[in-house]
Amino acid sequence: MQLQDDNKKTYISTAATTQVHTGQATLVAIVVGTTASGTIGIIDNTSGTTVNVGLLASSVVENTYMFMCSMTKGIRIVTAAASKITVVYRAIS
């Protein structure tokens, strides 16, 4: 994976619904630092918890999961349990 200077990141380590970014963006990758304790839901929106982009299963192993997909409304991540993940994205202005 080639990192670019304009990539941003958000670290999530608890069971939570996290609004990573509001507005258009590119979801570059999700880095799972330790085997996930629960599912990781990926949503293109600024509200709600209905997964509409992807779902990483519980017990997904440590790895960098590449997405490189456009998000039109925002990047919202729902972690069902405490998992150490980093969301890498690029804002589109």
N, C-alpha and C positions, 0 to 999 in steps of 0.2 A: 504494500500500500504506500503510495506516495502522499506524504502529508504536505499540505499547502499552508502558507502563512495565514490565509483568511479562514482556515478552519477554526471552529470554536468547540468547546467541550463542556459537558456537564457530568459530574460524578454523582451517582445515586447509590446509597448503601442501605436504605431502609425499605420496608414495605410501604409504598406510597403511590399517589398519582402525582406526577411531576410534569409541569408545563415547561418543557425545555426551551421552546422558542414559539413566538407568536408571529404569524405571517409566513410568506413564502420562504422556503429553505430547501436545501438538499440534505437528506439524511445520508451521511457518508458511511458510518459504521457504528456498531455497538460492540464494545470491548467487554467481554465477560472476564473479570479478574479472578473469580473463584467460582466453582461449580454452582450454578444458580439454585437457590433454595426453593424458588417458585417460578411460575410463568412470568414472562416479560412481554407485555402487550405494547404494540406500537400503533399509534393513532394519528391520523392526519386531521386534527381539529384542535379547538381551544377549550372544549368542554366535553363531558361525558367519559364513559369508560368502555364503549363498544369498540372492539378492535376492528380496524378496517384496512390495515396495511400488513401486519404480520404478527405472529406469536412465536416467541422462543419458548420451548417446552421447559418445564421444571427439570432440573438435573442436567441442563445443557452445560457442556464442559467449557473450560477456559479456552477462549479463542477470540479472534477478531472476526465478527460477522459483517461482511460488506453488504451494503444496500445500494448506495449511489442512486437513490430515487428522489424524485421531486415531491415535496410536500406543499400543498397549496394554502392550507389554513394555519398550519402550525405543527409542531412536534410535541406530542404528549405521550409519556411513557407510564405504564401502570406495572409496578412490580408487586407481585402477590406475596412476596416474602423478602426478607432482608437478603439482598444479593449485591455484590460489589461490581457495578457496571459503570462504564463511561460511554456517554453518547457523543459521537463526533458528528458535527454538522457544519454546513456553510450557509449563512444567511444570504438571501437574495434581496437586493434593494432596488 
